[in-house]
């Protein structure tokens, strides 16, 4: 009798194990990788437009090489690439348009130098760095367009161009370009290199830009003779104004 009771007790405890699957351990949640917004010295980063380059309006704009570059810079649909290089406190930005023309700009020592734009015959002019508002192409931090990213915007891992990336998505209020309302909600997406923490792609609305880098090994910046001449002309103008009797 005692042996029967013991046998029944063993069956009672072992029987449920045949029907209950062992619970699988939960995977640790993926930690979002936020980008580094400031790049090391002697770095170069190139933004390349991968959309809005084949529509009819862009092609028509690309044919017009006599437009002032101020218009080209203001109209992003004409820009193909934006190449930025930093060396110490100096910056060089080369804007390449769909028609192949380029505009080269500098932030050099105490001076802001906006280069001659495609189709413009105006001379290259230098301005004192602290006496003028910096244009949009001089950004602080370097990758300020990714400053909106927060951990809450992380969606998932998503490889892009063969590189493992962290994918983010959010919606931000931006000024209405048509001026109908004050602000409009714009969807933003970003892909960040999971290992290097460098942005690989950004999508704002339907506009998409890809990024490539030379980190820490870009050539030291050497300003052009034309830019140096513009600085010399500005120094001469300042000196002349200081010698004017009052």
C-alpha positions as a Markdown table, in Angstrom:
| # | Residue | x | y | z |
|---|---|---|---|---|
| 1 | Unk | 0.0 | 0.0 | 0.0 |
| 2 | Unk | 2.8 | 2.4 | 0.9 |
| 3 | Unk | 4.6 | 1.6 | -2.4 |
| 4 | Unk | 1.4 | 2.4 | -4.3 |
| 5 | Unk | 1.0 | 5.8 | -2.5 |
| 6 | Unk | 4.6 | 6.6 | -3.3 |
| 7 | Unk | 4.2 | 5.7 | -7.0 |
| 8 | Unk | 1.0 | 7.8 | -7.3 |
| 9 | Unk | 2.9 | 10.7 | -5.7 |
| 10 | Unk | 5.7 | 10.5 | -8.2 |
| 11 | Unk | 3.2 | 10.4 | -11.1 |
| 12 | Unk | 1.4 | 13.4 | -9.7 |
| 13 | Unk | 4.5 | 15.6 | -9.7 |
| 14 | Unk | 6.0 | 14.4 | -13.0 |
| 15 | Unk | 2.8 | 14.3 | -15.2 |
| 16 | Unk | 2.5 | 18.2 | -15.6 |
| 17 | Unk | 6.0 | 18.4 | -16.9 |
| 18 | Unk | 5.0 | 16.6 | -20.0 |
| 19 | Unk | 2.4 | 19.2 | -20.9 |
| 20 | Unk | 4.2 | 22.4 | -19.8 |
| 21 | Unk | 6.8 | 23.7 | -22.2 |
| 22 | Unk | 9.7 | 25.4 | -20.6 |
| 23 | Unk | 9.5 | 29.2 | -21.0 |
| 24 | Unk | 12.0 | 30.8 | -23.3 |
| 25 | Unk | 14.2 | 33.5 | -21.8 |
| 26 | Unk | 13.2 | 36.9 | -23.1 |
| 27 | Unk | 15.8 | 38.7 | -25.2 |
| 28 | Unk | 17.3 | 41.9 | -23.9 |
| 29 | Unk | 15.7 | 45.0 | -25.5 |
| 30 | Unk | 17.8 | 46.6 | -28.2 |
| 31 | Unk | 19.3 | 49.8 | -26.9 |
| 32 | Unk | 19.0 | 52.7 | -29.3 |
| 33 | Unk | 22.3 | 54.1 | -30.7 |
| 34 | Unk | 22.1 | 57.9 | -30.8 |
| 35 | Unk | 24.5 | 59.6 | -33.3 |
| 36 | Unk | 27.6 | 61.6 | -32.6 |
| 37 | Unk | 26.7 | 65.1 | -33.7 |
| 38 | Unk | 30.2 | 66.6 | -33.6 |
| 39 | Unk | 32.9 | 65.0 | -35.7 |
| 40 | Unk | 36.6 | 64.9 | -34.9 |
| 41 | Unk | 39.0 | 67.4 | -36.3 |
| 42 | Unk | 40.2 | 66.9 | -39.9 |
| 43 | Unk | 36.9 | 65.2 | -40.8 |
| 44 | Unk | 34.9 | 65.4 | -44.1 |
| 45 | Unk | 31.3 | 64.6 | -44.5 |
| 46 | Unk | 29.3 | 64.5 | -47.7 |
| 47 | Unk | 25.6 | 64.7 | -48.1 |
| 48 | Unk | 24.3 | 63.3 | -51.4 |
| 49 | Unk | 20.7 | 63.8 | -52.5 |
| 50 | Unk | 19.1 | 60.6 | -53.6 |
| 51 | Unk | 15.6 | 61.9 | -54.4 |
| 52 | Unk | 14.0 | 64.8 | -56.3 |
| 53 | Unk | 16.7 | 64.9 | -58.9 |
| 54 | Unk | 14.8 | 63.4 | -61.8 |
| 55 | Unk | 11.6 | 65.4 | -61.8 |
| 56 | Unk | 10.8 | 67.8 | -64.6 |
| 57 | Unk | 11.1 | 71.0 | -62.5 |
| 58 | Unk | 14.6 | 70.0 | -61.3 |
| 59 | Unk | 15.8 | 69.3 | -64.8 |
| 60 | Unk | 14.6 | 72.7 | -66.0 |
| 61 | Unk | 16.3 | 74.4 | -63.1 |
| 62 | Unk | 19.5 | 72.4 | -63.8 |
| 63 | Unk | 19.6 | 73.8 | -67.3 |
| 64 | Unk | 19.7 | 77.3 | -66.1 |
| 65 | Unk | 23.3 | 77.8 | -65.2 |
| 66 | Unk | 23.1 | 81.6 | -65.2 |
| 67 | Unk | 21.0 | 81.8 | -62.0 |
| 68 | Unk | 22.5 | 83.4 | -59.0 |
| 69 | Unk | 23.7 | 80.7 | -56.5 |
| 70 | Unk | 21.8 | 82.4 | -53.8 |
| 71 | Unk | 18.7 | 81.1 | -55.5 |
| 72 | Unk | 20.4 | 77.7 | -55.9 |
| 73 | Unk | 21.3 | 77.5 | -52.2 |
| 74 | Unk | 17.8 | 78.6 | -51.2 |
| 75 | Unk | 16.2 | 76.0 | -53.4 |
| 76 | Unk | 17.3 | 72.6 | -52.2 |
| 77 | Unk | 15.9 | 70.8 | -55.2 |
| 78 | Unk | 18.9 | 72.2 | -57.2 |
| 79 | Unk | 21.5 | 70.9 | -54.9 |
| 80 | Unk | 23.2 | 67.5 | -55.6 |
| 81 | Unk | 25.8 | 67.3 | -52.9 |
| 82 | Unk | 27.1 | 69.3 | -49.9 |
| 83 | Unk | 30.7 | 68.5 | -48.9 |
| 84 | Unk | 31.9 | 69.9 | -45.6 |
| 85 | Unk | 35.4 | 69.7 | -44.2 |
| 86 | Unk | 36.7 | 70.9 | -40.8 |
| 87 | Unk | 40.3 | 71.7 | -39.8 |
| 88 | Unk | 40.6 | 73.3 | -36.3 |
| 89 | Unk | 38.2 | 76.3 | -36.3 |
| 90 | Unk | 38.2 | 76.5 | -40.1 |
| 91 | Unk | 35.5 | 75.1 | -42.3 |
| 92 | Unk | 35.1 | 74.6 | -46.0 |
| 93 | Unk | 31.7 | 73.8 | -47.7 |
| 94 | Unk | 31.4 | 72.9 | -51.4 |
| 95 | Unk | 27.9 | 72.9 | -52.8 |
| 96 | Unk | 27.5 | 71.1 | -56.1 |
| 97 | Unk | 24.3 | 71.7 | -58.1 |
| 98 | Unk | 22.5 | 69.4 | -60.5 |
| 99 | Unk | 24.0 | 71.2 | -63.4 |
| 100 | Unk | 27.5 | 70.3 | -62.1 |
| 101 | Unk | 28.3 | 73.9 | -61.1 |
| 102 | Unk | 29.9 | 74.5 | -57.6 |
| 103 | Unk | 29.9 | 77.1 | -55.0 |
| 104 | Unk | 32.8 | 77.1 | -52.4 |
| 105 | Unk | 32.4 | 78.8 | -49.0 |
| 106 | Unk | 34.8 | 79.2 | -46.1 |
| 107 | Unk | 34.9 | 80.0 | -42.4 |
| 108 | Unk | 38.6 | 80.8 | -42.0 |
| 109 | Unk | 40.2 | 82.2 | -38.9 |
| 110 | Unk | 38.2 | 85.5 | -38.2 |
| 111 | Unk | 36.5 | 85.6 | -41.6 |
| 112 | Unk | 33.4 | 84.3 | -43.4 |
| 113 | Unk | 34.0 | 84.0 | -47.1 |
| 114 | Unk | 31.1 | 83.2 | -49.4 |
| 115 | Unk | 32.5 | 82.1 | -52.7 |
| 116 | Unk | 31.4 | 83.0 | -56.1 |
| 117 | Unk | 28.2 | 81.2 | -57.0 |
| 118 | Unk | 27.5 | 79.6 | -60.4 |
| 119 | Unk | 26.6 | 82.3 | -63.0 |
| 120 | Unk | 27.5 | 85.2 | -60.7 |
| 121 | Unk | 30.1 | 87.7 | -61.8 |
| 122 | Unk | 30.4 | 89.4 | -58.4 |
| 123 | Unk | 33.8 | 89.1 | -56.7 |
| 124 | Unk | 34.4 | 86.8 | -53.7 |
| 125 | Unk | 33.9 | 88.9 | -50.5 |
| 126 | Unk | 35.1 | 88.3 | -47.0 |
| 127 | Unk | 33.2 | 89.4 | -43.9 |
| 128 | Unk | 34.3 | 89.5 | -40.3 |
| 129 | Unk | 33.1 | 86.4 | -38.5 |
| 130 | Unk | 31.6 | 88.0 | -35.5 |
| 131 | Unk | 29.9 | 90.8 | -37.4 |
| 132 | Unk | 27.6 | 88.7 | -39.6 |
| 133 | Unk | 25.1 | 85.9 | -39.1 |
| 134 | Unk | 26.5 | 82.6 | -40.1 |
| 135 | Unk | 24.7 | 81.0 | -43.1 |
| 136 | Unk | 22.9 | 77.7 | -43.0 |
| 137 | Unk | 25.8 | 75.8 | -44.4 |
| 138 | Unk | 27.9 | 76.5 | -41.3 |
| 139 | Unk | 26.2 | 74.2 | -38.8 |
| 140 | Unk | 26.8 | 73.8 | -35.1 |
| 141 | Unk | 27.0 | 71.0 | -34.2 |
| 142 | Unk | 28.3 | 69.5 | -37.4 |
| 143 | Unk | 25.3 | 67.2 | -37.9 |
| 144 | Unk | 22.7 | 69.4 | -36.4 |
| 145 | Unk | 20.0 | 68.0 | -38.7 |
| 146 | Unk | 20.0 | 64.8 | -36.5 |
| 147 | Unk | 19.6 | 66.7 | -33.2 |
| 148 | Unk | 15.9 | 65.8 | -33.1 |
| 149 | Unk | 16.7 | 62.1 | -32.4 |
| 150 | Unk | 15.7 | 60.8 | -29.0 |
| 151 | Unk | 15.6 | 57.2 | -27.7 |
| 152 | Unk | 11.8 | 57.3 | -28.0 |
| 153 | Unk | 12.2 | 57.6 | -31.8 |
| 154 | Unk | 14.0 | 54.3 | -32.1 |
| 155 | Unk | 12.0 | 51.7 | -34.1 |
| 156 | Unk | 14.2 | 48.7 | -34.9 |
| 157 | Unk | 17.4 | 47.5 | -36.5 |
| 158 | Unk | 17.4 | 48.0 | -40.2 |
| 159 | Unk | 20.3 | 47.4 | -42.6 |
| 160 | Unk | 20.9 | 50.1 | -45.2 |
| 161 | Unk | 23.4 | 49.9 | -48.1 |
| 162 | Unk | 24.9 | 46.8 | -46.5 |
| 163 | Unk | 25.5 | 48.3 | -43.1 |
| 164 | Unk | 23.7 | 47.4 | -39.9 |
| 165 | Unk | 21.8 | 50.5 | -38.7 |
| 166 | Unk | 19.5 | 51.7 | -36.0 |
| 167 | Unk | 16.3 | 53.1 | -37.6 |
| 168 | Unk | 14.5 | 56.1 | -36.0 |
| 169 | Unk | 11.2 | 57.7 | -36.9 |
| 170 | Unk | 9.5 | 60.8 | -35.6 |
| 171 | Unk | 7.3 | 63.7 | -36.5 |
| 172 | Unk | 8.3 | 67.4 | -36.1 |
| 173 | Unk | 6.7 | 70.7 | -36.6 |
| 174 | Unk | 8.5 | 72.8 | -39.3 |
| 175 | Unk | 7.7 | 76.2 | -40.9 |
| 176 | Unk | 5.2 | 75.8 | -43.8 |
| 177 | Unk | 7.3 | 76.5 | -47.0 |
| 178 | Unk | 4.1 | 77.7 | -48.7 |
| 179 | Unk | 3.2 | 80.1 | -45.9 |
| 180 | Unk | -0.4 | 78.8 | -45.7 |
| 181 | Unk | -0.2 | 78.0 | -42.0 |
| 182 | Unk | 2.6 | 78.7 | -39.5 |
| 183 | Unk | 3.8 | 75.2 | -39.0 |
| 184 | Unk | 3.2 | 71.8 | -40.6 |
| 185 | Unk | 3.9 | 68.3 | -39.3 |
| 186 | Unk | 6.7 | 66.6 | -41.2 |
| 187 | Unk | 7.7 | 63.0 | -40.9 |
| 188 | Unk | 11.4 | 62.4 | -40.3 |
| 189 | Unk | 13.4 | 59.2 | -40.5 |
| 190 | Unk | 17.0 | 58.4 | -39.8 |
| 191 | Unk | 19.4 | 55.5 | -40.1 |
| 192 | Unk | 22.4 | 55.5 | -37.8 |
| 193 | Unk | 25.4 | 53.2 | -38.2 |
| 194 | Unk | 25.1 | 50.7 | -35.3 |
| 195 | Unk | 28.9 | 50.5 | -34.7 |
| 196 | Unk | 30.3 | 53.9 | -35.6 |
| 197 | Unk | 27.3 | 55.9 | -34.4 |
| 198 | Unk | 27.4 | 58.0 | -37.7 |
| 199 | Unk | 24.3 | 59.0 | -39.6 |
| 200 | Unk | 23.9 | 57.1 | -42.8 |
| 201 | Unk | 20.6 | 58.5 | -44.2 |
| 202 | Unk | 18.0 | 61.0 | -43.3 |
| 203 | Unk | 14.5 | 61.3 | -44.8 |
| 204 | Unk | 12.5 | 64.5 | -44.3 |
| 205 | Unk | 9.1 | 64.2 | -45.9 |
| 206 | Unk | 9.9 | 62.8 | -49.4 |
| 207 | Unk | 13.5 | 64.3 | -49.4 |
| 208 | Unk | 16.3 | 61.7 | -48.8 |
| 209 | Unk | 20.0 | 62.3 | -48.3 |
| 210 | Unk | 22.8 | 59.8 | -47.9 |
| 211 | Unk | 26.0 | 60.5 | -45.9 |
| 212 | Unk | 29.6 | 59.4 | -46.4 |
| 213 | Unk | 32.7 | 60.3 | -44.3 |
| 214 | Unk | 36.4 | 60.6 | -43.9 |
| 215 | Unk | 36.9 | 60.7 | -40.2 |
| 216 | Unk | 40.1 | 62.3 | -38.8 |
| 217 | Unk | 42.2 | 61.9 | -41.9 |
| 218 | Unk | 40.9 | 64.6 | -44.3 |
| 219 | Unk | 43.5 | 66.9 | -45.7 |
| 220 | Unk | 44.3 | 70.1 | -43.8 |
| 221 | Unk | 42.4 | 73.0 | -45.3 |
| 222 | Unk | 44.4 | 75.5 | -47.5 |
| 223 | Unk | 42.5 | 78.6 | -48.5 |
| 224 | Unk | 42.4 | 79.6 | -52.1 |
| 225 | Unk | 44.4 | 82.6 | -53.4 |
| 226 | Unk | 41.1 | 84.3 | -54.4 |
| 227 | Unk | 39.8 | 83.9 | -50.9 |
| 228 | Unk | 43.0 | 85.3 | -49.4 |
| 229 | Unk | 42.7 | 88.3 | -51.7 |
| 230 | Unk | 39.2 | 88.9 | -50.4 |
| 231 | Unk | 40.5 | 88.9 | -46.8 |
| 232 | Unk | 43.3 | 91.3 | -47.8 |
| 233 | Unk | 40.7 | 93.6 | -49.4 |
| 234 | Unk | 38.6 | 93.5 | -46.3 |
| 235 | Unk | 41.6 | 94.3 | -44.0 |
| 236 | Unk | 42.4 | 97.3 | -46.3 |
| 237 | Unk | 38.9 | 98.5 | -46.2 |
| 238 | Unk | 38.8 | 98.3 | -42.4 |
| 239 | Unk | 42.1 | 100.1 | -42.0 |
| 240 | Unk | 40.9 | 102.8 | -44.4 |
| 241 | Unk | 37.7 | 103.3 | -42.4 |
| 242 | Unk | 39.6 | 103.6 | -39.1 |
| 243 | Unk | 41.8 | 106.3 | -40.6 |
| 244 | Unk | 38.8 | 108.5 | -41.7 |
| 245 | Unk | 38.8 | 111.7 | -39.7 |
| 246 | Unk | 35.8 | 112.1 | -37.4 |
